[in-house]
């Protein structure tokens, strides 16, 4: 895996969500200035989590209300049972990089 440029922090304000331009399947979340990258699609319903509800460091799917930790990818409540893939993130100056395969 290698860190690749994803966006600038100005494109991902606090509370913001961005579908990663690195290719399909990764969503970026800015939680109080900390950026998380997880697989975009809910592991339960196959719906984009970029359209979900973010509360704290968790995202809730709009389809069946499955909730996931943005830190670990672990499901926090049913009906989801399969964790999300997570990706390491680093911010250098104002540039956001994601460790992608």
C-alpha positions in Angstrom: 0.0 0.0 0.0 1.1 3.6 -0.6 -0.1 7.0 0.6 -1.7 8.9 -2.2 -3.0 12.5 -2.3 -6.7 12.5 -1.8 -7.7 16.2 -1.2 -6.9 19.4 0.6 -8.4 20.1 4.0 -10.3 23.0 2.5 -12.3 20.5 0.4 -13.2 18.6 3.6 -14.4 21.0 6.3 -15.1 19.9 9.8 -18.2 17.8 9.8 -17.7 17.2 6.0 -17.7 14.0 4.0 -16.1 13.5 0.6 -16.1 10.6 -1.8 -12.5 10.0 -2.4 -11.1 10.9 -5.9 -8.6 8.0 -5.4 -11.1 5.6 -7.0 -14.4 4.1 -6.1 -15.0 2.8 -2.7 -13.4 5.2 -0.2 -15.2 7.9 1.8 -13.3 10.6 3.8 -14.9 12.1 7.0 -13.6 15.1 8.9 -14.5 14.7 12.6 -13.4 17.7 14.6 -10.4 18.1 12.4 -9.4 14.4 12.4 -9.8 12.7 9.0 -10.9 9.1 8.7 -11.1 7.0 5.5 -13.3 4.0 5.3 -14.9 1.9 2.6 -17.7 4.0 1.2 -20.4 1.3 0.9 -22.2 -0.1 3.9 -21.2 -3.7 4.5 -24.9 -4.5 5.2 -26.9 -2.7 2.6 -24.4 -1.6 -0.1 -25.5 2.0 0.3 -23.1 4.9 0.3 -22.0 5.9 3.8 -21.1 9.3 2.3 -24.8 10.0 2.4 -25.1 8.8 6.0 -25.5 10.6 9.3 -22.3 11.3 11.2 -22.4 11.6 15.0 -19.2 11.8 16.9 -16.8 9.3 15.3 -19.6 7.1 14.0 -21.5 7.0 10.7 -25.0 5.6 10.4 -26.3 4.2 7.1 -29.4 5.8 5.7 -30.9 2.5 4.5 -31.2 0.4 7.6 -29.6 2.5 10.3 -26.6 0.3 10.7 -23.8 2.3 12.5 -20.1 2.0 12.2 -17.0 3.4 14.0 -15.0 5.6 11.7 -11.9 4.8 13.8 -12.1 1.0 13.6 -14.7 0.2 11.0 -16.5 -2.0 13.5 -20.3 -2.2 13.4 -21.8 -0.6 16.4 -25.4 -2.0 16.1 -27.4 -4.4 14.1 -28.3 -5.1 11.4 -24.6 -4.7 10.3 -22.2 -7.5 11.4 -19.3 -7.1 9.0 -16.7 -4.4 9.7 -15.8 -1.7 7.2 -12.4 -1.6 5.7 -10.4 1.4 7.1 -7.5 3.2 5.5 -4.7 5.0 7.2 -4.7 8.8 6.8 -2.0 11.4 7.2 -2.3 15.2 6.8 0.8 17.1 5.7 0.4 20.8 5.8 -3.1 21.0 4.3 -2.9 18.0 2.1 -4.7 14.8 3.0 -3.1 11.4 2.0 -4.7 8.0 2.2 -2.9 4.7 2.3 -4.6 2.7 -0.5 -3.9 -0.6 -2.1 
